[in-house]
Every structure is written in C-alpha cells, then in structure tokens.
Amino acid sequence: MTNNNLVELRSFFAGKKYYVRTYGCQLNENDSEKISGILDEQGMTNTDNINAASVIVFNTCTIRENANDKIFGNLGIVKGIKRKSPDVIVILCGCMMKEEHNVTKVKSKYKFVDLIFGPSDIYKLPALLFNRMNEGGLICGIGDEDLIIEDLPVTHKKKFRALSTIIYGCNNFCSYCIVPYVRGRERSRAPEDVLKELKMLGDQGFKEVMLLGQNVNSYGKDFDSYDFADLLSDASKIDAISRIRFMTSHPKDTDRKLLDVMANGGNIMPHLHLPMQSGSDRVLALMNRKYSAGQYLDIVEYARKVIPDISITTDIIVGFPGEKEEDFSETLSLMERIRFDNAFTFMFSPRKGTPAADMDDQIPDDVMRERFSRLVKLQNKCTLESGMKTLNTVQTVLVEGLSQNSDKVYAGRTPHNRLVNFTCDKAIEEGDIVDVDITSVKTFSLNGRFLSFNSGNGG
Ligand code: SF4
C-alpha cells in the first residue's frame, strides 16, 4: 500500500462507523480487537448498532458444526441491510474462512459478502479494503502462509484487562478438534516483542493481562532455550501489571518448572485452567491427548503442593465415541479425587473434518445426556464446595463494572478467578482493586460487600 493509497483509504472511511461481531474463543476476541484497531486507524468509530455501520465484520468460529449454521443464519440479517444500503461493506473472517467448503458456500450463496480472510490475514485488511473500494466482486484475502505480524494497531475491548495472543496455531491434533486445520502450526511470538507489549500495556494502565494461545504453555517450543515458564517469570517482573493470567494450558506441556514459577506468586494469579477432557486412559488415547489420567493427577498434586490455595478448573467431554460406562466412571472418580474448583462440561458433538467424527461407537444422545447430568451434578457440588471456602473471608477483587443483574451491585473477579457480586456505597469504577467481605456463596458466584480499596498488586 503506497502512502497515497493509505490517504485515499482514510479519506474514504474517515467518520464512518464499523460493527464487529465476534464468535468463539478469546483468541478470536483478540483478533477482533486488532481488526477494530485497524479500522479505528482509518478514522472510523465502532458502533454496537449493526444498522448504523458502513463496514460489518463477522469474525467467525468453526469449533462446532452448529457454529457454522448459526453464522450463516445470522448472515440473513446482513443481506437485508445490504439490500437497503448497497454501499455497506460486509466482511467474513476468522476460522470458518479457512475451510474450503465454507468459502465455496459464501461464493455461491452469499454474494453480498464483499471481503473474506482468515485468522492469519488480519494485517492485510487495509489493502483488502482498498481493493474493495476500487474493484467490484468478492475480495479474497485468504493466504496459506501463517506469518507472525507484530505492532498491529489494537483496540482493547476492556480498559482494565488486555488480551495478548503469544502463540498461534496448534500441533496436537486432538481427534475431536478442528483448530489445527484452521489455525495452522504452532508459532511463538519473540519474547522481546511480547515483553515490550506487556510493558506498554502496564504503562497504559491495564491492570490485568490474559496471555493467550490454543496451547499457551507450548510457547517457546519453536525456540532453542526459552519456554513459557521463562516468559511468565520475565512477565512477572513488570510491576505495572497487577494480574497476569494465561489460557489455555495443555497437560502435556504443564511441567514443574512452570508450576514453580507460578508458586512465586506476585502478579501471577493462582489459577490454572487445565483441560482434562476424560479420566479414562483408553478414551484419552482415542482423543489423542498425549497424557494419562495418572500424569494429569501428578500435575494437580504437584500444583497443590507448591501453591496450596491454587484454583484448578478444567474442560470435560462426555460421550466421546467408544466411551463405555466404566470409562465414564473413571472420569467421575478422578473428579471426585481432584474436586475441581469449576469445570466447562461438554457433550461430544462430531465435527466434520476431524477423525472422531468418523469413529465407530458414536454414543446415543440419551446415554450421553444421562452421563452429562451425573457429571454436572458432581461438578456443581465441587464448585459450591470450593466457593464455600471463601465464606466470611476478605477477597481482593478487580472491579469489572456493574453486575449484569443490577445497577446497585458491582461485579469483579478474585485472584482465583471467582466471580464476586458486591454492594458498595463508594464511587468505584472498572479497573479498581478492592477488598470485599464475602457474605454468601452461590454455585457459580460469591456475594459480598465492599470493605476498602486495595493498594496492593491485587493478588
Ligand atoms: S490442544 Fe487439542 S483441543 Fe486444543 S486446540 Fe489443539 S487440537 Fe484443539
């Protein structure tokens, strides 16, 4: 793009509004923040009103079959808008655009879409918009090279919490997951670039940073001698950031070095989200998860040894093809033993394009539902048990704003990532770190009352 092109682009878009709808995970949210940053740089402003936008962006997810159906369904609204305002530019991006059959469907059935690109092509947006301004028809920016582009403009959605993707892609090929086919191979950002960004975020006043990756703790595997534990240790030296979190870890890369760094505490929050998926070695092998239930338990026990009050949450899939009642019982007994602080629980849904979708012994829905309800019942008991440990204690809370249900109640999270709803008679705002007296406990949240501002690091 020449400077003249950039000037022409800005004069065309300046003052106009854009609308971004994000589907899926936090990595997609961070990608949408980069898309917003690029559009802001063109002199545009964000709007939550899709009808007021000159540029409409759907940043798609393809993790489950029905995600695609939902997005194509939502596109119906946009077709109506485009009919009324033909100059509106419609953009489809994200993981769905990395699947040939979806691109073919857009080209044949959704001709009102102007621009498509994949998760690794965001940096091309100014050039693609410029081409759209000067050419008709669908502009396709989908590339097959998985580059790491630094210093893209970013408009963070929250002013107190910043997302930072530090590693892209996944090499694990869990048999039920489409991510490696749409987000490419693992590639880590250079440590100096990540640390430079974290320092900048701290200086800009962000209290919390969430380090992101499909497998965040695989970070650095493409370097000689610098891994995720090293990065976390260096990041913990950035005092301007009160809270550092990371998501999503893979058990095969969760070593004692990492847990020892977490045990140093400081601004590293005592919360580890570690997807277990199943408690049966036979099912873990069918899932191609590359660890055993015993190895998983070793990690949890070591983590609790070096960080006694650590919060451990997980993901569990019920009804994986071939899962027998005894396999499921192993999952329940491992949960009984570990007593997770919380868990995201899923019923298996076959994802076209993954090995698991074509596996024999698909579990009938009624069997899957019955197992799912037993699993959720057990986990809810453990989650409530975990919350009860905080009753009549003082918790340090990073304020996220007013709670969803009331304009008199604030919401925020503890270092262990527990949601707290609390009353407060003082003027507080999002990003403040306060002490809250926990007065009652619900399964998925705590209730309390404001005590005082916390001048500490919020840990
Ligand atoms: S680790 Fe497995 S589940 Fe996670 S993104 Fe990679 S393939 Fe998917």
Residues whose N, C-alpha, C, O or C-beta is under 5 A from the ligand:
A	BS01	SF4	C170 N172 F173 C174 C177 V179 P180 Q214
